[in-house]
């Protein structure tokens, strides 16, 4: 059977790239077995993909990857999709208000600057919190399922994209509820604009969620170099960040403002600032580890 040399070269290059998902020792053994058997590039590619899938599924037998898949990857992917859309709508309303409806006379109005000073911190905090939630989600998935991260990460992004395209599954209709600015008729003039209604939400999802989550998934945190106490501290901080994300759903928000009948008590503070706790702890620990390594080489 004649084989196209150029196509074979491309396929074997794909085999090498795909095999990087395997352990280094297994990667070399698999490549050698394919070459000894005289398999074509296509057969080798199918073989290595089949092996990777079996390995990834096998890793789920451990409790940590199973926990990461069912309790983190799927729910956090769905919730981040909802929260990112809500954050995009909230930001779009204020951007439209100040960018599309201003003139030079407003710059001389003290009320304009007062309103901007009140709005800007909340908008910046909500967008920064979104980045922190996404990065922390990626880090936790990597931390708990290092060997099956590609399967877990694929499930996370599938849930994230699936909710963005098809909406929330009916099973979670009364649990994963996050209101958006476009749900209110008074904001209709903002979202009739194609940029704010369609392009801006996708840009927020990609820049503030997909990229930070991918960054977190790709971080190879040196857990072996971290003392148990510091590791527990990091997990507590990342759990606090995750809890602040969960509290963005409407159900938890209602508990926070006590709108559940018959409770009529003062409002509790927002947990959104806790989104910064996890990334700060990660930054401090990685800096400490790097500093200790530098001292050990001196």
Kinemage of the C-alpha trace (Angstrom):
@kinemage 1
@onewidth
@group {chain A} dominant
@subgroup {mainchain}
@vectorlist {calphas} color= white
{ca unk a 1} P 0.000 0.000 0.000
{ca unk a 2} L 1.455 3.317 -1.107
{ca unk a 3} L 1.646 6.006 1.535
{ca unk a 4} L 2.014 9.696 0.959
{ca unk a 5} L 5.350 10.620 2.612
{ca unk a 6} L 4.229 14.161 3.400
{ca unk a 7} L 0.943 13.001 4.951
{ca unk a 8} L 2.781 10.349 6.963
{ca unk a 9} L 5.198 12.950 8.281
{ca unk a 10} L 2.321 15.156 9.396
{ca unk a 11} L 0.537 12.231 11.058
{ca unk a 12} L 3.658 11.122 12.935
{ca unk a 13} L 4.142 14.711 14.084
{ca unk a 14} L 0.575 14.613 15.453
{ca unk a 15} L 1.383 11.304 17.148
{ca unk a 16} L 4.360 12.905 18.903
{ca unk a 17} L 2.286 15.887 20.000
{ca unk a 18} L -0.581 13.716 21.253
{ca unk a 19} L 1.760 11.312 23.041
{ca unk a 20} L 2.909 14.191 25.264
{ca unk a 21} L -0.279 13.587 27.244
{ca unk a 22} L 1.223 10.261 28.370
{ca unk a 23} L 3.896 9.739 31.003
{ca unk a 24} L 7.435 10.190 29.577
{ca unk a 25} L 8.464 6.529 29.943
{ca unk a 26} L 5.216 5.256 28.469
{ca unk a 27} L 5.483 7.790 25.652
{ca unk a 28} L 8.810 6.384 24.434
{ca unk a 29} L 7.632 2.773 24.747
{ca unk a 30} L 4.460 3.429 22.755
{ca unk a 31} L 6.327 5.200 19.977
{ca unk a 32} L 8.796 2.321 19.732
{ca unk a 33} L 5.994 -0.287 19.621
{ca unk a 34} L 4.265 1.503 16.735
{ca unk a 35} L 7.463 1.776 14.748
{ca unk a 36} L 8.361 -1.893 15.331
{ca unk a 37} L 4.910 -3.016 14.202
{ca unk a 38} L 5.268 -0.967 10.995
{ca unk a 39} L 2.020 0.917 11.652
{ca unk a 40} L 1.127 3.888 9.508
{ca unk a 41} L 0.841 7.355 10.953
{ca unk a 42} L -2.941 7.148 10.975
{ca unk a 43} L -2.956 3.806 12.793
{ca unk a 44} L -0.430 5.087 15.314
{ca unk a 45} L -2.503 8.230 15.921
{ca unk a 46} L -5.677 6.195 16.523
{ca unk a 47} L -3.745 3.869 18.809
{ca unk a 48} L -2.251 6.613 20.961
{ca unk a 49} L -5.611 8.421 21.207
{ca unk a 50} L -7.279 5.200 22.317
{ca unk a 51} L -4.565 4.637 24.918
{ca unk a 52} L -4.866 8.200 26.255
{ca unk a 53} L -8.641 7.886 26.616
{ca unk a 54} L -8.310 4.586 28.475
{ca unk a 55} L -5.658 6.034 30.772
{ca unk a 56} L -7.689 9.163 31.515
{ca unk a 57} L -10.822 7.160 32.295
{ca unk a 58} L -8.787 4.789 34.462
{ca unk a 59} L -7.505 7.705 36.542
{ca unk a 60} L -11.107 8.500 37.513
{ca unk a 61} L -11.084 5.427 39.741
{ca unk a 62} L -9.169 7.559 42.252
{ca unk a 63} L -11.374 9.726 44.486
{ca unk a 64} L -9.629 13.020 43.760
{ca unk a 65} L -10.174 13.094 39.966
{ca unk a 66} L -13.732 11.823 40.456
{ca unk a 67} L -14.371 14.608 42.979
{ca unk a 68} L -12.778 17.191 40.681
{ca unk a 69} L -15.023 16.078 37.789
{ca unk a 70} L -18.372 15.865 39.573
{ca unk a 71} L -18.044 18.568 42.231
{ca unk a 72} L -15.759 21.112 40.542
{ca unk a 73} L -15.335 20.821 36.775
{ca unk a 74} L -18.984 20.469 35.746
{ca unk a 75} L -20.717 22.774 38.281
{ca unk a 76} L -18.002 25.445 38.197
{ca unk a 77} L -17.926 25.401 34.397
{ca unk a 78} L -21.672 25.978 34.275
{ca unk a 79} L -21.689 28.588 37.029
{ca unk a 80} L -18.756 30.511 35.529
{ca unk a 81} L -20.587 30.671 32.218
{ca unk a 82} L -23.635 32.197 33.916
{ca unk a 83} L -21.638 34.591 36.073
{ca unk a 84} L -19.508 35.748 33.140
{ca unk a 85} L -22.646 36.576 31.140
{ca unk a 86} L -24.101 38.439 34.120
{ca unk a 87} L -20.828 40.328 34.671
{ca unk a 88} L -20.643 41.195 30.977
{ca unk a 89} L -24.173 42.597 31.036
{ca unk a 90} L -23.522 44.631 34.179
{ca unk a 91} L -20.330 46.069 32.705
{ca unk a 92} L -21.997 46.717 29.355
{ca unk a 93} L -24.716 48.834 30.961
{ca unk a 94} L -22.232 51.213 32.579
{ca unk a 95} L -19.888 51.268 29.584
{ca unk a 96} L -22.823 52.118 27.333
{ca unk a 97} L -24.027 54.755 29.800
{ca unk a 98} L -20.689 56.562 29.995
{ca unk a 99} L -19.165 55.820 26.586
{ca unk a 100} L -22.201 56.155 24.322
{ca unk a 101} L -24.083 58.971 26.035
{ca unk a 102} L -21.559 61.553 27.055
{ca unk a 103} L -20.526 64.903 25.675
{ca unk a 104} L -17.884 67.477 26.577
{ca unk a 105} L -20.307 69.369 28.790
{ca unk a 106} L -20.693 66.330 31.080
{ca unk a 107} L -16.973 66.460 31.876
{ca unk a 108} L -17.568 69.752 33.634
{ca unk a 109} L -20.412 68.307 35.696
{ca unk a 110} L -19.319 67.211 39.214
{ca unk a 111} L -22.182 64.700 39.287
{ca unk a 112} L -20.665 62.866 36.300
{ca unk a 113} L -17.378 62.286 38.107
{ca unk a 114} L -19.136 61.397 41.361
{ca unk a 115} L -21.249 58.770 39.623
{ca unk a 116} L -18.211 57.405 37.777
{ca unk a 117} L -16.264 57.149 41.040
{ca unk a 118} L -19.104 55.161 42.589
{ca unk a 119} L -19.573 52.800 39.641
{ca unk a 120} L -16.003 52.138 38.490
{ca unk a 121} L -14.775 50.245 41.611
{ca unk a 122} L -17.747 47.858 41.503
{ca unk a 123} L -17.282 47.163 37.791
{ca unk a 124} L -13.536 46.615 38.208
{ca unk a 125} L -14.057 44.342 41.231
{ca unk a 126} L -16.641 42.193 39.437
{ca unk a 127} L -14.362 41.714 36.430
{ca unk a 128} L -11.292 41.063 38.595
{ca unk a 129} L -13.287 38.560 40.646
{ca unk a 130} L -14.262 36.767 37.425
{ca unk a 131} L -10.588 36.380 36.499
{ca unk a 132} L -9.777 35.104 40.006
{ca unk a 133} L -12.639 32.598 39.977
{ca unk a 134} L -11.610 31.215 36.594
{ca unk a 135} L -7.908 30.992 37.472
{ca unk a 136} L -8.690 29.349 40.823
{ca unk a 137} L -10.999 26.836 39.156
{ca unk a 138} L -8.236 25.845 36.726
{ca unk a 139} L -5.686 25.600 39.530
{ca unk a 140} L -7.937 23.398 41.696
{ca unk a 141} L -8.640 21.055 38.795
{ca unk a 142} L -4.906 20.723 38.143
{ca unk a 143} L -4.119 20.308 41.834
{ca unk a 144} L -6.687 17.555 42.410
{ca unk a 145} L -6.374 15.690 39.106
{ca unk a 146} L -2.868 16.171 37.788
{ca unk a 147} L -2.752 12.935 35.754
{ca unk a 148} L -6.294 13.197 34.364
{ca unk a 149} L -6.233 16.949 33.846
{ca unk a 150} L -6.976 16.784 30.125
{ca unk a 151} L -10.161 14.815 30.683
{ca unk a 152} L -11.210 16.990 33.640
{ca unk a 153} L -10.247 20.189 31.819
{ca unk a 154} L -12.175 19.068 28.738
{ca unk a 155} L -15.259 18.462 30.893
{ca unk a 156} L -14.872 21.905 32.482
{ca unk a 157} L -14.663 23.747 29.151
{ca unk a 158} L -17.456 21.609 27.677
{ca unk a 159} L -19.751 22.593 30.549
{ca unk a 160} L -18.667 26.217 30.227
{ca unk a 161} L -19.306 26.386 26.488
{ca unk a 162} L -22.426 24.215 26.657
{ca unk a 163} L -24.235 26.529 29.068
{ca unk a 164} L -23.158 29.551 27.024
{ca unk a 165} L -24.620 28.047 23.846
{ca unk a 166} L -27.566 25.924 24.995
{ca unk a 167} L -28.366 27.352 28.435
{ca unk a 168} L -28.667 25.649 31.825
{ca unk a 169} L -29.961 22.027 31.839
{ca unk a 170} L -33.507 21.814 33.183
{ca unk a 171} L -32.313 19.739 36.156
{ca unk a 172} L -30.453 22.810 37.481
{ca unk a 173} L -33.113 25.413 36.632
{ca unk a 174} L -33.835 26.233 40.283
{ca unk a 175} L -30.238 25.956 41.522
{ca unk a 176} L -28.004 27.650 38.934
{ca unk a 177} L -29.852 30.934 38.517
{ca unk a 178} L -27.951 34.143 37.813
{ca unk a 179} L -29.851 37.206 36.626
{ca unk a 180} L -28.526 39.286 33.747
{ca unk a 181} L -28.921 42.955 32.984
{ca unk a 182} L -30.783 42.177 29.765
{ca unk a 183} L -33.500 40.387 31.768
{ca unk a 184} L -34.867 43.788 32.815
{ca unk a 185} L -36.900 45.776 30.236
{ca unk a 186} L -35.351 49.102 31.300
{ca unk a 187} L -31.994 47.968 29.856
{ca unk a 188} L -33.343 46.971 26.457
{ca unk a 189} L -31.787 49.992 24.703
{ca unk a 190} L -28.311 48.780 25.708
{ca unk a 191} L -28.594 45.262 24.349
{ca unk a 192} L -30.235 46.116 21.055
{ca unk a 193} L -26.726 47.270 20.157
{ca unk a 194} L -25.008 44.266 18.495
{ca unk a 195} L -21.708 44.946 20.239
{ca unk a 196} L -23.101 44.965 23.793
{ca unk a 197} L -25.689 42.280 23.091
{ca unk a 198} L -23.540 39.671 21.313
{ca unk a 199} L -19.855 40.506 20.851
{ca unk a 200} L -19.046 41.879 24.309
{ca unk a 201} L -20.312 38.813 26.280
{ca unk a 202} L -18.199 36.446 24.161
{ca unk a 203} L -15.152 38.687 24.596
{ca unk a 204} L -15.617 38.652 28.387
{ca unk a 205} L -15.989 34.849 28.387
{ca unk a 206} L -12.808 34.379 26.387
{ca unk a 207} L -10.563 37.002 28.005
{ca unk a 208} L -11.738 36.899 31.622
{ca unk a 209} L -12.686 33.216 31.970
{ca unk a 210} L -11.267 30.906 29.287
{ca unk a 211} L -7.723 32.319 29.319
{ca unk a 212} L -7.338 32.496 33.152
{ca unk a 213} L -8.846 29.003 33.526
{ca unk a 214} L -6.420 27.634 30.931
{ca unk a 215} L -3.563 29.389 32.736
{ca unk a 216} L -4.589 27.728 36.005
{ca unk a 217} L -4.854 24.310 34.379
{ca unk a 218} L -1.351 24.650 32.916
{ca unk a 219} L 0.259 25.688 36.229
{ca unk a 220} L 2.502 22.942 37.581
{ca unk a 221} L 2.339 23.820 41.277
{ca unk a 222} L 5.249 22.189 43.194
{ca unk a 223} L 3.074 20.567 45.865
{ca unk a 224} L 5.970 18.409 47.063
{ca unk a 225} L 7.932 21.512 48.082
{ca unk a 226} L 5.090 22.921 50.197
{ca unk a 227} L 4.716 22.101 53.872
{ca unk a 228} L 1.449 20.492 54.934
{ca unk a 229} L 0.354 23.545 56.926
{ca unk a 230} L 0.907 25.856 53.956
{ca unk a 231} L -0.833 23.408 51.630
{ca unk a 232} L -3.869 23.360 53.912
{ca unk a 233} L -3.763 27.163 54.055
{ca unk a 234} L -3.755 27.320 50.236
{ca unk a 235} L -6.693 24.921 49.972
{ca unk a 236} L -8.663 26.950 52.539
{ca unk a 237} L -8.022 30.153 50.578
{ca unk a 238} L -8.989 28.593 47.258
{ca unk a 239} L -12.095 27.120 48.898
{ca unk a 240} L -13.044 30.623 50.071
{ca unk a 241} L -12.664 31.879 46.511
{ca unk a 242} L -14.842 29.014 45.252
{ca unk a 243} L -17.466 29.749 47.926
{ca unk a 244} L -17.643 33.381 46.827
{ca unk a 245} L -18.372 32.154 43.291
{ca unk a 246} L -21.167 29.849 44.481
{ca unk a 247} L -22.742 32.770 46.342
{ca unk a 248} L -23.216 34.631 43.061
{ca unk a 249} L -26.132 32.373 42.170
{ca unk a 250} L -29.577 33.834 42.805
{ca unk a 251} L -30.461 31.241 45.449
{ca unk a 252} L -27.510 32.136 47.654
{ca unk a 253} L -27.954 35.826 46.873
{ca unk a 254} L -31.489 35.642 48.254
{ca unk a 255} L -30.170 34.184 51.491
{ca unk a 256} L -27.596 36.972 51.662
{ca unk a 257} L -30.192 39.741 51.368
{ca unk a 258} L -32.756 37.768 53.402
{ca unk a 259} L -35.519 37.808 50.794
{ca unk a 260} L -36.511 34.241 51.698
{ca unk a 261} L -39.900 34.440 53.435
{ca unk a 262} L -40.431 34.961 56.373
{ca unk a 263} L -36.905 36.268 57.087
{ca unk a 264} L -36.664 40.058 57.216
{ca unk a 265} L -33.204 40.759 58.641
{ca unk a 266} L -30.375 43.182 57.698
{ca unk a 267} L -28.354 42.334 54.603
{ca unk a 268} L -25.159 40.352 54.938
{ca unk a 269} L -21.987 41.655 53.265
{ca unk a 270} L -21.101 40.492 49.770
{ca unk a 271} L -18.556 37.669 49.541
{ca unk a 272} L -17.189 38.863 46.190
{ca unk a 273} L -13.952 40.304 47.705
{ca unk a 274} L -13.094 36.770 48.860
{ca unk a 275} L -12.473 35.944 45.206
{ca unk a 276} L -9.060 37.599 45.590
{ca unk a 277} L -8.007 35.422 48.543
{ca unk a 278} L -7.114 32.283 46.583
{ca unk a 279} L -4.922 33.952 43.932
{ca unk a 280} L -3.151 36.047 46.595
{ca unk a 281} L -2.334 32.916 48.627
{ca unk a 282} L -1.084 31.151 45.485
{ca unk a 283} L 1.103 34.117 44.572
{ca unk a 284} L 2.613 34.352 48.061
{ca unk a 285} L 3.345 30.616 48.274
{ca unk a 286} L 4.940 30.414 44.826
{ca unk a 287} L 7.104 33.447 45.642
{ca unk a 288} L 8.150 31.830 48.917
{ca unk a 289} L 9.064 28.573 47.174
{ca unk a 290} L 11.036 30.399 44.505
{ca unk a 291} L 12.891 32.430 47.129
{ca unk a 292} L 13.791 29.286 49.108
{ca unk a 293} L 15.100 27.599 45.982
{ca unk a 294} L 17.273 30.580 45.163
{ca unk a 295} L 18.721 30.556 48.692
{ca unk a 296} L 19.442 26.837 48.485
{ca unk a 297} L 21.488 27.320 45.310
{ca unk a 298} L 23.568 30.116 46.803
